[in-house]
């Protein structure tokens, strides 16, 4: 076929697919043409050449046929969807191509990621949203329902899919789709609407997993079924060939898991830090697994903590046994260290992409199971839940498959499965006969040179083979005229000549026939063997999951033993008592000061005050992380801990502007607060690190005060609330479940030491100027700030330096109003110092911050109109002590508005 014809076929195939790129087989290469060649050249640093034909020129880039996989993986991991067109010969002898698969981020088998690689589908309906998650590399398949878009976003963040299929209704809901896109870095791929139809999806799910399975797992949600059906259709259409490895359907419900919204997962830095790094996360800190599946499972446990106390107790029993049996634990880890990723090997076998070395890895890993049982038997672990975990898979079936693979495969097979040399002697009689004939012919060739030397008295004779000349006899030029007449010369070299004989050519044909026949037979035998392995995909997944669970439990025990962690006592959600608790990550990088925490149904809301940088945030986060670790089934960093099992952990610990989404810091803060107030229950744990600081003082205090009341009175969740609004500490005197704690500081001779010890009671200072000094703020600014602060505390006048006025501009801070009050003779306006110096919207201005007594004093010297007199009468009749701060603020603002309007 001409270049024009090849490119034309490429362009025609490209129109058939919605993939971003097309790799088309052309002989021994996969070629990219036109714009695709430019893209691939840029992304993979490949050379782009030009092919011309019939007056047209086309960019072209290619990769060798057997090297497509790493290039394909690199493209897909960059987010491209790549169609692969393979070459075939028609009955008339023409070469044609057809698209055999489309590789997408969610259907890439040859991943280099150790983490799970989920493909997700989300559909919407009147009753909520349905979600499905499938990892085609392991066969894992999970479905659930979500009540809201926020809940669905939390699940997407939890599973971190690489590709999402939005259902038909979701595609037209811009707000919901935008919310989901913000939560994940996954690519979103549109797929046929019909695949999400209830009837078709239900049929696909039942056909894949069986009616009995669907009934036994309780999949009765139409929305979840539609999401699952969409994934199954997508995997089938893209040609990944792994549907047979999807043998286990899991339905999970939010009520089974501890609720962790996306914000909380991010704030607690469970799997990555705020900067997106794995290093420094909780997962990175406690991950001592020795296998990839073990690491995946540990990550799954961290992002999907449980509420089932029986299951958590079982895990804790296993961790306790492993932590206390150091020698047995290390033996278990040594045995596991040789295990490969059985779940992914099962998927490769099911897809037909597993090679001989993959099956050898299956053989070797199946052999780990009995070795693991031996490492447990006769030790302290024999009576622990670990023994039960190892006994779950069908040991006899696993041993049978291991023996079959051990008897079949050669120890050092070739990389390709079509060239022979894959199997051991004795595996197949026909193959053994072929191998004997092949070895006999090869032996004849190997000894030919010596025979020719003896028979003809020649020296410098060798027999070799290359692609150009085939087998040949090479003789040195000095004796080349002594060769017999039946030698036929085929090539002259500088120092030698090459010859062939009829007998040599016949042996060559025989060897080639035998090699081809052997290769074909071994390939057929290998396909049969791989099929039998694929048929046991569920067995391999069960064994793989068992090894992963033992590895994850051993990892938790290793960290607990090495860092002095203790087993928590699990109780109902009302209590949280931690003695000498520590932050699990921070304690590994610095000398840590432990702290106690006591909360119960009578002491359920702690207002945490103290200096900046003193450890308030660390104290609150460690409470959340200790609670979470307990509900993973892990030991915790504390001397002792009684953990009430909670239904959710919610955090608000600072925010960044999201201007691209049209949301400021304060808007993000309020949305996070709103989610907490709507979602948390009496059985939740809430962590608030400042509320209301993103706006002006009156607004901020009002919101913080009202949120505290609502959480205390309505939600009744266990809450830790760190704040610099010291006004809130008075709530402990009025709300029965509220208590004050603060991080202590020691100040001597102007030097401040943060003790990082949490004690009962409120603090009265934030030491912000000291922190400014530590941060390197210029000394003149720090000194001036200290002087201003001293004068404010003493209610003395402050001269504003550099005002440019002919008269000094002075102001004093009125503690009652929280405002700067301009002294007589100055025309400067009052400002809200807490809000950065700008007047607060709706706050008193134009001198209206003067105290009521001053206004009354002035009224004796000038006439008062009826409106002003009414305000004064209302002011005088107001019982300040009996009025809540928020109601009092509202009254003051109303009075100010009346007075300003009168002026």
KAQUI-V830907 format. One record per pair of residues at least 24 apart in sequence whose C-alpha atoms are under 7 Angstrom apart, sorted by the first residue. I is the first residue (numbers start at 0). J is the second residue. Records with the same first field share a line. If there is no record, write none. Layout:
# KAQUI-V830907
I: J, J
This chain:
# KAQUI-V830907
2: 52
3: 52
6: 32
18: 80, 81, 82
19: 79, 80, 81
20: 80, 81, 82
21: 81, 82, 83
22: 82, 83, 84
23: 83, 84, 85
24: 84, 85, 86
25: 86
27: 63, 64
28: 61, 62, 63, 64
29: 61, 62, 63, 64
30: 59, 60, 61, 62
31: 59, 60, 61
32: 57, 58, 59, 60
33: 57, 58, 59
36: 60
72: 109, 110
75: 103, 104
76: 104
78: 104, 186
79: 103
99: 238
100: 237, 238, 239
101: 237, 238
102: 237
104: 161, 162
105: 161, 162
106: 135, 234, 239
108: 135, 136
113: 291
114: 295
115: 295
116: 160, 161
117: 160, 161
118: 160, 161, 162, 163
119: 160, 162, 163, 164
120: 163, 164, 165, 226, 229, 230
121: 164, 165, 166, 226
122: 165, 166, 168, 169, 222, 226
123: 168, 169
124: 222
128: 222
129: 222, 223, 226
130: 223, 226
131: 223, 226, 227
135: 241, 346
136: 343, 346
137: 342, 343, 346
138: 244, 245, 246, 346
139: 245, 247
140: 245, 247, 248, 249
141: 248, 249, 250
142: 223, 227, 249, 250, 251
143: 223, 250, 251, 252
144: 223
148: 175
150: 260
152: 179, 182, 261
153: 259, 260, 261
155: 182, 183
156: 182, 183, 261
157: 302
159: 183
160: 185
161: 185, 186
162: 186, 187
163: 187, 188
164: 188, 189, 190
165: 189
166: 195
167: 192
194: 228, 229, 232
195: 225, 226, 228, 229
196: 225
197: 221, 225
200: 224, 225, 228, 229
201: 225, 228
203: 228, 231
204: 228
208: 246, 248
216: 249, 250
218: 250
239: 350
240: 349, 350
241: 346, 349, 350
243: 349
244: 345, 346, 349, 536
246: 537
255: 305, 306, 307
256: 303, 304, 305, 306
257: 303, 304, 305, 306, 645, 646, 647
258: 646, 647, 648
259: 647, 648, 649
263: 649, 650
266: 652
267: 620
269: 301
279: 584
281: 584
284: 584
285: 555, 558
286: 554
287: 554
288: 550, 551, 554
289: 335, 336, 550
290: 336, 338
291: 340
292: 340, 547
293: 547, 548, 550, 551
294: 551
296: 547, 548, 551
297: 551
300: 631
301: 631
304: 627, 630, 631
305: 630, 631
306: 630, 644, 646
311: 630, 631, 632
312: 632
313: 384
314: 632
315: 632, 633
316: 383, 384
317: 383, 384, 385, 552
318: 552, 553, 555, 556
319: 556
320: 380, 383
321: 380, 553, 556
322: 556, 557, 559, 560
324: 379
327: 374, 378
328: 553
330: 374
331: 371, 374
334: 367, 370, 371
335: 367
338: 364, 367
339: 364
340: 543
341: 539, 540, 543
342: 539, 540, 543
345: 533, 536, 539, 540
348: 529, 532, 533
349: 533
354: 416
355: 412, 416, 421
362: 401, 404, 405
365: 397, 401
366: 401
385: 549
388: 545
389: 545
392: 541, 542
416: 522
417: 518, 519, 522
418: 518
419: 517, 518, 521
421: 521
430: 517
433: 513, 517
437: 510, 513
440: 506, 510
470: 507
471: 497, 498, 499
472: 497, 498, 499
473: 497, 498
555: 633
559: 634
564: 634, 635, 636, 637
565: 634, 635, 636, 637, 638, 639
566: 634, 635
567: 629, 634, 635, 639, 640, 641, 642
568: 640, 641, 642
569: 641, 642, 643, 644
570: 641, 642, 643, 644
571: 643, 644
572: 643, 644, 645, 682
573: 599, 600, 643, 682
574: 598, 599, 600, 642, 643
575: 599, 641, 642, 643
576: 640, 641, 642
577: 637, 639, 640, 641
578: 637, 638, 639, 640
579: 637, 638
580: 636, 637, 638
581: 621, 636, 637
582: 617, 621, 636
583: 636
592: 755, 756
594: 756, 757
601: 736
602: 736, 737, 738
603: 717, 718, 736, 737
604: 711, 717, 718, 719, 736, 737, 738
605: 718, 719, 720, 737, 738, 739, 740
606: 719, 720, 721, 728, 738, 739, 740
607: 719, 720, 721, 722, 739, 740, 741
608: 721, 722, 723, 740, 741, 742, 761, 762
609: 741, 742, 743, 762, 764, 765
610: 764, 765, 766
611: 765, 766, 767, 770
613: 742, 753, 755
614: 755
615: 721, 742
616: 688
619: 686, 719
645: 682, 683, 684
646: 682, 683
647: 683, 684
648: 683, 684, 685
649: 675, 684, 685, 686
650: 685, 686, 687
651: 686, 687, 688
652: 687, 688, 689
653: 688
664: 693
665: 693, 694
679: 714, 716
680: 714, 715, 716
681: 714, 715, 716
682: 716
683: 716, 717
684: 716, 717, 718
685: 716, 717, 718, 719
686: 718, 719, 720
687: 719, 720, 721
688: 720, 721, 722
689: 720, 721, 722
694: 834
695: 834, 839
696: 833, 834
700: 724
701: 885
723: 765
725: 763
728: 761
816: 848
820: 848
842: 892
843: 892, 895
847: 895
867: 898
870: 894
